[in-house]
Amino acid sequence: MTAIQAPRPRPGLLDIDPYVGGEAKAVPHPRLGRPIRLASNEGAFGPSPKAMAAYRELSGEIHRYPDGGASALREALAGRFGLDADRIVAGAGSDELIALLAKSYAGPGDEVLYSRHGFLMYPIAAKAVGATPVAAPEADRKTDVDALLAHVTPRTRILFLANPNNPTGHLLPKAEVERLHAALPPDVILALDAAYAEYIDDPAYSAGAELVDRSGNVVMLRTFSKIYGLGALRLGWGYASAGITDVLNRARGPFNVSAAAQAAGVAALADEAFIENSRAHNAEWRRWTAAELAKLGLSPLPSAGNFLLVDFGDRDAEAARLHLKDTGILVRQMGGYGLPGCLRITIGTEEEMRAVVAALAEHLRGR
């Protein structure tokens, strides 16, 4: 039988390796009675009870279209972070906003720049619009401002900077971000992806709002998928100059954020006690886990996020990952990021982190 031929897609689309997220299915952990899911940097405590209540309250209204402008959410964000609501754009996760930036400002013949071990969605978004992704080298798995600037060319349209970076966890101080921006041509967009900003309590850090307020070419990207625990609802937002905001609003779909996501986001923002508890828990158990893994002879990198990138050195990281999976613990493989000797481990609850360390100790003792 003759094979059915599909229409040919745009050039570049078949060059995309589809994004593969962290695994979600495993056998139950023998002691906890459920899989321990530490592969996707989800919040340790799930969503705020207030967010869950707001979500449930909308069950009788799901036949209604959402507010296309996400007005209540934008006003809540503006009040919480001291921003101009008119320059906030809501998206179906920050992933959508990354794609919208590429769609709006890059295309064939253009370049999209990012740090070597940056988020995989940056090169995917570039290739999807026919642009060329360019990865600047890192210094010891740390974002290198000078290397990024050395790779800016007349074809560069967007520079995506994850800060802190996923998957390395490296935090670039505010002064370095400002140095990077000051050296960029004004027609290059600096997209500051601050997905993990809520976990940070460091005066040397800025998510980028101040830079947005005094610049025409900076975008701050944020998400509700991490500390707020709303990953399943796909909710993110961006803050930019009036000109960029106008373009993104023209490019996005008219109802791109569901009513349930908007309501849960507003409620999550209001639960400050939940956020503070999550931040404190993350700091405590990230420190503890890093110290325990170091005792096992592993090398966890310093991290400002809710995860640790762990270098296994001459040990087999994939064998360790498979052992953890067989024990009911899911962590993230790093081959797609060019880090096959590493695993990324999300910071979960106390019992989950103790279980991870115990399982790795068992595996390493048996090698």
KOLLUM-434761 format. One record per residue (C-alpha): residue number from 1; x, y, z. Coordinates in pm, whole numbers, plus 50000, padded with zeros to 5 digits. Example, Ala and Ser with C-alpha at 12.3 -4.5 7.8 and 13.67 -1.06 7.14 Angstrom:
// KOLLUM-434761
   seq       x       y       z
     1   51230   49550   50780
     2   51367   49894   50714
// end
This chain:
// KOLLUM-434761
   seq       x       y       z
     1   50000   50000   50000
     2   50130   50345   49910
     3   50234   50548   50211
     4   50023   50858   50272
     5   50233   51170   50231
     6   50191   51458   50475
     7   50232   51822   50364
     8   50582   51961   50410
     9   50617   52194   50714
    10   50809   52518   50727
    11   51189   52491   50709
    12   51340   52427   51050
    13   51042   52265   51221
    14   51165   51912   51161
    15   51498   52013   51316
    16   51327   52054   51653
    17   51378   51782   51909
    18   51046   51787   52096
    19   51071   51896   52458
    20   51072   51601   52695
    21   50963   51692   53046
    22   51043   51516   53367
    23   50889   51172   53415
    24   50561   51150   53605
    25   50497   50776   53644
    26   50680   50528   53864
    27   50613   50248   54107
    28   50507   50361   54454
    29   50785   50428   54700
    30   50783   50134   54944
    31   50758   50352   55256
    32   50548   50644   55131
    33   50311   50432   54924
    34   50322   50670   54627
    35   50577   50781   54368
    36   50807   51064   54476
    37   50801   51310   54185
    38   51113   51528   54188
    39   51172   51561   53815
    40   50983   51879   53722
    41   51066   52141   53988
    42   50708   52149   54113
    43   50636   52316   54448
    44   50703   52091   54747
    45   50364   52160   54907
    46   50145   52174   54597
    47   49905   52469   54562
    48   49784   52701   54834
    49   49453   52593   54992
    50   49319   52935   54891
    51   49409   52868   54528
    52   49240   52528   54540
    53   48924   52682   54685
    54   48915   52949   54412
    55   48956   52679   54147
    56   48669   52471   54288
    57   48437   52772   54306
    58   48450   52807   53928
    59   48325   52453   53858
    60   47976   52579   53774
    61   48105   52848   53537
    62   48330   52651   53304
    63   48091   52709   53012
    64   48182   53080   53025
    65   48473   53227   52833
    66   48744   53377   53054
    67   48831   53744   53076
    68   49053   53781   52771
    69   49252   54059   52935
    70   49302   53875   53268
    71   49219   54206   53437
    72   49180   54084   53797
    73   49500   53882   53773
    74   49699   54170   53627
    75   49572   54404   53897
    76   49661   54152   54167
    77   50012   54112   54024
    78   50054   54488   53999
    79   49951   54532   54362
    80   50168   54247   54487
    81   50486   54353   54308
    82   50436   54729   54264
    83   50404   54719   53885
    84   50200   54889   53613
    85   49908   54657   53539
    86   49880   54788   53184
    87   50225   54649   53104
    88   50156   54297   53234
    89   50069   54019   52988
    90   49927   53688   53108
    91   50013   53366   52930
    92   49948   52993   52934
    93   50265   52940   53132
    94   50579   53141   53068
    95   50642   52889   52787
    96   50373   53061   52581
    97   50531   53401   52639
    98   50872   53267   52531
    99   50710   53141   52211
   100   50524   53469   52159
   101   50845   53670   52192
   102   51014   53453   51931
   103   50710   53469   51703
   104   50688   53846   51735
   105   51053   53947   51710
   106   51252   53674   51533
   107   51239   53481   51210
   108   51452   53340   50927
   109   51795   53502   50921
   110   51769   53615   51285
   111   51946   53473   51590
   112   51816   53393   51938
   113   52090   53388   52201
   114   52099   53202   52532
   115   52347   53051   52777
   116   52476   52701   52695
   117   52288   52519   52969
   118   51978   52739   52958
   119   51615   52628   52940
   120   51550   52401   52640
   121   51245   52601   52534
   122   51469   52885   52410
   123   51621   52698   52113
   124   51288   52526   52047
   125   51109   52863   52025
   126   51380   52995   51792
   127   51363   52699   51556
   128   50983   52711   51551
   129   50993   53053   51382
   130   51285   52975   51155
   131   51543   53167   51359
   132   51885   53030   51452
   133   51946   52944   51819
   134   52292   53043   51944
   135   52430   52898   52269
   136   52704   53100   52438
   137   52954   52896   52641
   138   52944   52899   53019
   139   53228   52928   53267
   140   53219   52632   53505
   141   52842   52590   53439
   142   52777   52953   53528
   143   52621   53214   53303
   144   52905   53415   53147
   145   52809   53773   53062
   146   53120   53832   52853
   147   53059   53515   52651
   148   52701   53620   52585
   149   52811   53964   52468
   150   53079   53811   52247
   151   52807   53616   52066
   152   52582   53915   51995
   153   52580   53990   51622
   154   52380   54220   51394
   155   52140   53926   51353
   156   52066   53886   51725
   157   51705   53971   51807
   158   51643   53816   52151
   159   51871   53716   52440
   160   51698   53478   52681
   161   51852   53478   53028
   162   51718   53238   53290
   163   51805   53382   53630
   164   51844   53177   53839
   165   51924   52933   53564
   166   51750   52603   53510
   167   51903   52342   53532
   168   52229   52467   53687
   169   52073   52681   53962
   170   52326   52960   53906
   171   52220   53311   54010
   172   52353   53611   53821
   173   52373   53919   54046
   174   52173   54227   53956
   175   52490   54421   53875
   176   52594   54163   53615
   177   52249   54164   53454
   178   52265   54541   53429
   179   52613   54520   53278
   180   52482   54277   53019
   181   52188   54501   52934
   182   52399   54815   52910
   183   52617   54654   52644
   184   52330   54524   52429
   185   52212   54711   52119
   186   51873   54875   52187
   187   51704   54661   51922
   188   51792   54336   52103
   189   51532   54218   52354
   190   51669   54099   52689
   191   51416   53844   52817
   192   51477   53779   53188
   193   51322   53445   53276
   194   51274   53465   53653
   195   51072   53147   53706
   196   51233   53085   54047
   197   51241   53443   54175
   198   51005   53375   54465
   199   51254   53136   54623
   200   51523   53402   54654
   201   51592   53630   54950
   202   51917   53791   54842
   203   51968   54168   54810
   204   52214   54108   54525
   205   51934   53960   54313
   206   51662   54126   54107
   207   51400   53957   53894
   208   51427   54253   53658
   209   51123   54477   53714
   210   51336   54785   53777
   211   51525   54728   53453
   212   51197   54695   53265
   213   51075   55025   53407
   214   51367   55219   53270
   215   51421   55032   52943
   216   51235   54973   52621
   217   51391   54638   52536
   218   51360   54428   52855
   219   51095   54168   52938
   220   51057   53997   53276
   221   50900   53651   53259
   222   50743   53485   53563
   223   50541   53172   53637
   224   50287   53026   53878
   225   50419   52673   53815
   226   50689   52670   54082
   227   50641   52812   54432
   228   50267   52872   54370
   229   50213   52508   54270
   230   49984   52572   53972
   231   50178   52388   53701
   232   49873   52196   53576
   233   49682   52519   53512
   234   49953   52668   53286
   235   49978   53022   53413
   236   50261   53268   53356
   237   50304   53638   53306
   238   50536   53893   53161
   239   50619   54257   53236
   240   50758   54478   52963
   241   50760   54821   52805
   242   50432   54949   52662
   243   50555   54880   52311
   244   50645   54515   52372
   245   50330   54459   52577
   246   50119   54589   52288
   247   50290   54351   52045
   248   50246   54047   52272
   249   49878   54126   52323
   250   49834   54138   51947
   251   50016   53807   51898
   252   49851   53603   52174
   253   49517   53424   52151
   254   49212   53617   52271
   255   49137   53373   52557
   256   49483   53228   52618
   257   49448   53194   52998
   258   49161   52997   53147
   259   48923   53145   53403
   260   49024   52878   53654
   261   49392   52966   53616
   262   49322   53336   53659
   263   49113   53283   53974
   264   49361   53042   54129
   265   49647   53281   54049
   266   49476   53572   54226
   267   49412   53359   54533
   268   49766   53219   54535
   269   49915   53567   54533
   270   49712   53658   54840
   271   49836   53364   55048
   272   50158   53522   55169
   273   50198   53284   55464
   274   50198   52986   55226
   275   50463   53148   55007
   276   50688   53236   55298
   277   50661   52886   55443
   278   50746   52737   55103
   279   51048   52966   55065
   280   51183   52884   55410
   281   51127   52511   55365
   282   51307   52515   55030
   283   51611   52696   55170
   284   51638   52456   55466
   285   51602   52132   55271
   286   51811   52245   54977
   287   52098   52307   55221
   288   52042   51977   55398
   289   52020   51775   55075
   290   52330   51938   54928
   291   52529   51860   55243
   292   52410   51497   55256
   293   52483   51439   54887
   294   52832   51583   54932
   295   52891   51329   55213
   296   52816   51058   54957
   297   53095   51188   54734
   298   52863   51362   54488
   299   52893   51726   54379
   300   52573   51931   54404
   301   52613   52272   54239
   302   52519   52585   54436
   303   52156   52660   54355
   304   51917   52951   54405
   305   51612   52756   54282
   306   51400   52475   54422
   307   51634   52210   54284
   308   51991   52087   54282
   309   52199   51987   53982
   310   52412   51698   54107
   311   52735   51601   53931
   312   52810   51229   53966
   313   53171   51261   53851
   314   53304   50920   53748
   315   52989   50746   53871
   316   52707   50653   53635
   317   52433   50914   53672
   318   52189   50721   53453
   319   52232   50405   53659
   320   52158   50610   53971
   321   51847   50759   53808
   322   51718   50415   53713
   323   51781   50286   54066
   324   51585   50579   54206
   325   51302   50512   53962
   326   51290   50146   54062
   327   51257   50271   54420
   328   50965   50497   54326
   329   51165   50821   54304
   330   51168   51029   53985
   331   51446   51280   53914
   332   51545   51456   53592
   333   51792   51316   53341
   334   52019   51586   53196
   335   52145   51446   52866
   336   51924   51685   52670
   337   52102   51975   52837
   338   52447   51843   52751
   339   52502   51728   53110
   340   52481   51348   53093
   341   52689   51304   53408
   342   52439   51498   53617
   343   52089   51460   53761
   344   51855   51741   53863
   345   51668   51681   54187
   346   51373   51897   54289
   347   51346   51992   54656
   348   51035   51817   54788
   349   50906   51755   55137
   350   51129   51652   55426
   351   51035   51284   55395
   352   51093   51293   55020
   353   51441   51440   55053
   354   51536   51191   55321
   355   51413   50913   55094
   356   51622   51040   54800
   357   51941   51056   55005
   358   51877   50710   55153
   359   51813   50557   54809
   360   52126   50715   54659
   361   52335   50599   54955
   362   52203   50245   54905
   363   52282   50257   54534
   364   52634   50394   54579
   365   52717   50140   54850
   366   52617   49861   54612
   367   52819   49970   54311
// end
